[in-house]
Amino acid sequence: MRTEQLEYLVMVTRLGSLRRASEELHLSQPALGEALRKLERELGVELLERRHSGSKISSEGRELLPHIARVLDAVNRLLQASGKHDQSSHRLRLGTVNAATATLLAPAIREFRAIHPSTQIEVVADRQTGVQQHLTEGSFDLGLISYLGDDDPPSGLHTTELLRGRPVVCVRPDSPLAALNAVTVTDLLAHPLIVMRSGYAMHHYLQRLLGGRTPTSSCSTDGAEMCKLMVAQGLGASVLPDYSVLEDPLERSGTIVHRPLAEDTPELRVVIHRRHAPVSTAERDLHSILVRRAAERNTNSPIDEELHQRDPGSVERRT
């Protein structure tokens, strides 16, 4: 048995197919398939479900993944101790709904790379169901997802809450909505709106907020980052989580601003998911950095001061 065979299996699991794994590994698909068949014969377990549509990890193979992760982690520590850590490159795949993570994730990755310079990080933007599915299948190591109100995360995943917030209206400073202390639904309907496509928590919330009514004009897109860019270009207003707007470079520069909604707003949460299986040192470190940075952000968040001035009880209700 060779550690490369274990790495091959992990790669097939992450990417979801032999073809994609062979391209990533710069290895022919027949050679990759034969290496995994040899591993199956040695272990006496069918690791892959081979179908005409492609191959994916079997349930028996999935049960072995925690043990494989520990073996590869031990090899990584051995190489690090011997001074040959640079000869072993690993990868983490992190899925995100791209609704709250730009100002949290980028600094966390910068800190992580100082500790794990040889670990590659692939950040994949997807909708909520897509991130959940990839996590369950094992093709994502970590996932950042926004949830609305009391929506329950799926079972089978380890969940840690990172951020809490409320919906706000994001506009340009020269927008008529920026002159308001609070924005009503009537105000929103009178202006062009930039909304997230179906599959995002904010899409569901905005549908509920508008109650079936239609704005003067609207356009839809994927994720808060594109929404903010379109707002900055003067294409309309957008309803986004406050934690997505605060500390954004566009907000810091004064290109966009936010205003509260006049209606009662539900609580929004950002959580980080991972599988219950034991994880590598690199994965644990990135997870810990994200949790710590989120805690620091919650403690120092200027939105808490703003909410406290409007309603002294609001901060206590969020915690």
C-alpha positions as CSV (number, residue, x, y, z in Angstrom):
1,M,0.0,0.0,0.0
2,R,1.3,3.5,-0.9
3,T,0.2,6.8,0.5
4,E,-0.3,8.0,-3.1
5,Q,-3.2,5.5,-3.4
6,L,-4.8,7.0,-0.3
7,E,-4.4,10.5,-1.8
8,Y,-5.9,9.3,-5.0
9,L,-9.0,8.1,-3.2
10,V,-9.4,11.4,-1.3
11,M,-9.0,13.3,-4.6
12,V,-11.7,11.2,-6.3
13,T,-14.0,11.8,-3.3
14,R,-13.4,15.5,-3.4
15,L,-13.8,16.0,-7.1
16,G,-16.6,13.5,-7.5
17,S,-15.2,11.6,-10.5
18,L,-12.2,9.6,-11.8
19,R,-11.9,11.8,-14.8
20,R,-11.7,15.1,-12.9
21,A,-9.3,13.5,-10.4
22,S,-7.0,12.2,-13.2
23,E,-6.9,15.6,-14.7
24,E,-6.0,17.2,-11.4
25,L,-3.4,14.6,-10.6
26,H,-1.9,14.7,-14.2
27,L,-2.4,11.0,-14.3
28,S,-4.1,9.0,-17.0
29,Q,-7.5,7.7,-16.0
30,P,-6.6,4.0,-16.6
31,A,-3.5,4.4,-14.4
32,L,-5.6,6.0,-11.7
33,G,-8.3,3.4,-11.9
34,E,-5.7,0.6,-11.7
35,A,-4.0,2.1,-8.6
36,L,-7.4,2.2,-6.9
37,R,-8.3,-1.3,-7.9
38,K,-5.0,-2.5,-6.3
39,L,-5.9,-0.6,-3.1
40,E,-9.3,-2.3,-3.2
41,R,-7.7,-5.7,-3.5
42,E,-5.3,-5.1,-0.7
43,L,-8.0,-3.8,1.7
44,G,-10.6,-6.3,0.5
45,V,-13.2,-3.5,0.2
46,E,-15.0,-2.0,-2.9
47,L,-14.0,1.6,-2.5
48,L,-15.8,3.0,-5.6
49,E,-19.2,2.6,-7.1
50,R,-18.4,2.3,-10.8
51,R,-21.2,3.3,-13.2
52,H,-21.6,4.3,-16.8
53,S,-22.2,7.9,-15.6
54,G,-19.0,7.9,-13.6
55,S,-17.4,6.6,-10.4
56,K,-18.0,7.9,-6.8
57,I,-16.9,6.7,-3.4
58,S,-18.9,3.8,-2.0
59,S,-20.5,3.7,1.5
60,E,-17.7,1.2,2.6
61,G,-15.1,3.6,1.2
62,R,-16.7,6.6,3.0
63,E,-16.4,4.7,6.3
64,L,-12.7,4.4,5.8
65,L,-12.1,8.1,5.0
66,P,-11.6,9.1,8.7
67,H,-8.8,6.5,9.0
68,I,-7.3,7.6,5.7
69,A,-7.3,11.2,6.8
70,R,-5.4,10.2,10.0
71,V,-2.8,8.3,8.0
72,L,-2.2,11.2,5.6
73,D,-2.1,13.7,8.5
74,A,0.5,11.5,10.2
75,V,2.6,11.4,7.0
76,N,2.3,15.2,6.8
77,R,3.5,15.6,10.3
78,L,6.4,13.3,9.7
79,L,7.5,15.2,6.6
80,Q,7.2,18.5,8.6
81,A,9.4,17.1,11.4
82,S,12.0,15.9,8.9
83,G,12.2,19.3,7.2
84,K,10.6,18.0,4.0
85,H,7.2,19.5,4.5
86,D,7.5,21.4,1.2
87,Q,7.5,18.1,-0.7
88,S,4.0,17.3,0.4
89,S,1.2,19.5,-1.0
90,H,-2.3,19.2,0.2
91,R,-5.6,20.8,-0.7
92,L,-8.7,22.0,1.2
93,R,-12.0,22.6,-0.6
94,L,-14.3,25.1,1.1
95,G,-17.8,25.8,-0.2
96,T,-19.5,29.1,0.5
97,V,-22.8,30.7,-0.4
98,N,-20.9,33.9,-0.9
99,A,-23.4,35.9,1.2
100,A,-21.3,36.8,4.2
101,T,-17.8,35.5,3.9
102,A,-15.7,38.0,1.9
103,T,-14.6,40.1,4.9
104,L,-14.3,37.0,7.1
105,L,-12.8,34.4,4.8
106,A,-10.1,36.3,3.1
107,P,-8.3,37.4,6.3
108,A,-8.7,33.9,7.7
109,I,-7.1,32.4,4.6
110,R,-4.2,34.9,4.8
111,E,-3.6,33.8,8.4
112,F,-3.9,30.1,7.6
113,R,-1.4,30.3,4.8
114,A,1.3,31.6,7.1
115,I,0.9,28.4,9.1
116,H,0.3,26.0,6.1
117,P,2.1,27.5,3.1
118,S,2.0,24.3,1.1
119,T,-1.7,23.6,1.5
120,Q,-3.8,24.7,-1.5
121,I,-7.2,26.2,-0.7
122,E,-10.0,26.0,-3.3
123,V,-13.0,28.3,-2.5
124,V,-16.1,27.3,-4.4
125,A,-19.2,29.5,-4.5
126,D,-22.5,27.6,-4.6
127,R,-26.1,27.8,-3.4
128,Q,-27.1,26.4,0.0
129,T,-28.3,23.0,-1.2
130,G,-25.2,22.6,-3.4
131,V,-22.8,23.3,-0.5
132,Q,-24.7,20.9,1.8
133,Q,-24.7,18.1,-0.9
134,H,-20.9,18.5,-1.5
135,L,-20.2,18.3,2.2
136,T,-22.3,15.2,2.6
137,E,-20.6,13.5,-0.3
138,G,-17.2,14.5,1.0
139,S,-16.1,16.7,-1.9
140,F,-16.0,19.7,0.3
141,D,-14.0,19.8,3.6
142,L,-15.7,22.8,5.0
143,G,-18.8,24.8,4.2
144,L,-20.0,28.4,5.1
145,I,-23.8,28.8,4.8
146,S,-26.3,31.5,5.8
147,Y,-29.5,30.4,7.4
148,L,-32.7,32.4,7.9
149,G,-34.3,32.7,11.4
150,D,-34.7,29.3,13.0
151,D,-34.0,27.2,9.9
152,D,-32.4,24.0,11.0
153,P,-29.0,22.8,9.5
154,P,-29.1,19.3,8.0
155,S,-28.3,16.4,10.2
156,G,-25.1,14.5,9.7
157,L,-22.9,17.6,9.7
158,H,-21.0,19.2,12.5
159,T,-22.2,22.8,12.8
160,T,-20.6,25.9,14.5
161,E,-22.2,29.3,14.4
162,L,-20.0,32.1,13.3
163,L,-22.1,35.3,12.8
164,R,-25.5,36.6,13.6
165,G,-27.2,39.6,12.0
166,R,-30.2,41.2,10.4
167,P,-31.3,42.2,6.9
168,V,-30.5,45.8,5.9
169,V,-31.0,47.8,2.7
170,C,-27.8,48.4,0.8
171,V,-27.7,51.5,-1.4
172,R,-25.5,54.2,-2.9
173,P,-25.1,57.3,-0.8
174,D,-26.8,59.4,-3.5
175,S,-29.9,57.1,-3.5
176,P,-33.1,58.6,-2.1
177,L,-33.3,55.6,0.2
178,A,-30.1,56.7,1.9
179,A,-31.8,59.8,3.2
180,L,-34.3,57.7,5.2
181,N,-33.8,56.6,8.8
182,A,-35.5,53.3,8.0
183,V,-36.8,51.9,4.7
184,T,-40.3,50.6,4.4
185,V,-41.6,47.9,1.9
186,T,-43.4,50.7,0.1
187,D,-40.0,52.6,-0.3
188,L,-38.4,49.4,-1.7
189,L,-41.1,48.8,-4.2
190,A,-40.7,52.3,-5.6
191,H,-37.0,51.6,-6.5
192,P,-35.2,49.1,-8.7
193,L,-34.1,46.1,-6.7
194,I,-31.1,43.7,-7.0
195,V,-32.0,40.3,-5.6
196,M,-30.4,37.0,-5.1
197,R,-31.5,34.1,-7.2
198,S,-33.6,31.2,-5.8
199,G,-31.6,29.0,-3.5
200,Y,-30.3,31.7,-1.2
201,A,-31.7,32.5,2.2
202,M,-32.1,36.2,1.3
203,H,-34.1,35.3,-1.8
204,H,-36.6,33.5,0.4
205,Y,-36.7,36.4,2.9
206,L,-37.3,39.0,0.3
207,Q,-40.2,37.1,-1.2
208,R,-41.7,36.9,2.2
209,L,-41.0,40.6,2.9
210,L,-42.6,41.8,-0.3
211,G,-45.6,39.5,0.1
212,G,-45.9,38.8,-3.6
213,R,-45.7,42.5,-4.7
214,T,-43.4,43.4,-7.5
215,P,-40.8,46.3,-7.5
216,T,-40.7,48.8,-10.3
217,S,-37.8,46.8,-11.8
218,S,-35.4,44.1,-10.6
219,C,-32.5,41.9,-11.6
220,S,-31.2,38.8,-9.9
221,T,-27.7,37.5,-9.4
222,D,-25.7,35.0,-7.4
223,G,-24.4,36.1,-4.1
224,A,-24.0,39.2,-2.0
225,E,-20.7,40.2,-3.6
226,M,-22.2,40.8,-7.0
227,C,-25.2,42.5,-5.4
228,K,-22.9,45.0,-3.7
229,L,-21.0,45.7,-7.0
230,M,-24.3,46.3,-8.8
231,V,-25.5,48.6,-6.1
232,A,-22.2,50.5,-6.4
233,Q,-22.9,50.9,-10.1
234,G,-26.2,52.6,-9.4
235,L,-28.4,49.8,-10.7
236,G,-30.6,49.7,-7.6
237,A,-30.9,48.8,-4.0
238,S,-30.4,45.3,-2.4
239,V,-31.5,43.7,0.8
240,L,-28.5,41.9,2.3
241,P,-27.3,40.7,5.7
242,D,-25.7,43.4,7.8
243,Y,-22.6,41.3,8.3
244,S,-22.2,41.2,4.5
245,V,-22.0,45.0,4.2
246,L,-20.1,46.0,7.3
247,E,-16.3,46.2,6.8
248,D,-16.7,45.6,3.1
249,P,-14.2,47.7,1.1
250,L,-17.1,49.4,-0.8
251,E,-18.7,50.3,2.6
252,R,-15.4,51.5,4.1
253,S,-14.8,53.8,1.1
254,G,-18.3,55.2,1.3
255,T,-19.3,53.8,-2.1
256,I,-22.2,51.9,-0.6
257,V,-24.1,52.5,2.7
258,H,-26.8,50.6,4.5
259,R,-30.1,51.5,6.2
260,P,-32.3,49.4,8.5
261,L,-35.7,48.1,7.4
262,A,-38.7,49.6,9.2
263,E,-40.4,46.2,9.5
264,D,-39.5,43.6,12.1
265,T,-36.6,41.6,10.6
266,P,-35.7,38.0,11.3
267,E,-32.3,37.0,12.6
268,L,-29.7,35.7,10.1
269,R,-26.9,33.2,10.9
270,V,-23.7,32.2,9.3
271,V,-22.5,28.8,10.3
272,I,-19.5,26.6,9.3
273,H,-20.2,23.0,8.5
274,R,-17.9,20.0,8.4
275,R,-18.4,16.3,8.4
276,H,-18.4,14.5,11.8
277,A,-15.4,12.5,10.7
278,P,-12.0,13.4,12.1
279,V,-10.3,16.0,10.0
280,S,-6.7,16.9,9.1
281,T,-4.5,19.3,11.0
282,A,-4.9,21.9,8.2
283,E,-8.7,21.6,8.2
284,R,-8.8,21.9,12.0
285,D,-6.6,25.0,11.9
286,L,-8.7,26.7,9.2
287,H,-11.8,25.9,11.1
288,S,-10.4,27.3,14.4
289,I,-9.2,30.5,12.7
290,L,-12.6,31.2,11.2
291,V,-14.3,30.6,14.6
292,R,-11.9,32.9,16.4
293,R,-12.0,35.6,13.8
294,A,-15.8,35.5,13.8
295,A,-15.9,35.8,17.6
296,E,-13.6,38.8,17.4
297,R,-15.8,40.4,14.8
298,N,-18.9,39.8,16.8
299,T,-17.2,41.5,19.9
300,N,-16.1,44.5,17.9
301,S,-19.0,44.8,15.5
302,P,-20.1,48.4,14.9
303,I,-23.6,47.2,14.1
304,D,-24.1,46.3,17.8
305,E,-23.4,49.9,18.8
306,E,-25.8,51.2,16.1
307,L,-28.6,48.7,17.1
308,H,-28.0,49.6,20.8
309,Q,-28.6,53.3,20.1
310,R,-31.8,52.5,18.2
311,D,-33.0,49.8,20.7
312,P,-31.0,49.1,23.8
313,G,-32.5,45.6,24.1
314,S,-31.7,44.5,20.5
315,V,-28.0,43.5,21.2
316,E,-29.1,41.3,24.1
317,R,-31.7,39.6,22.0
318,R,-29.1,38.7,19.3
319,T,-26.7,37.0,21.8
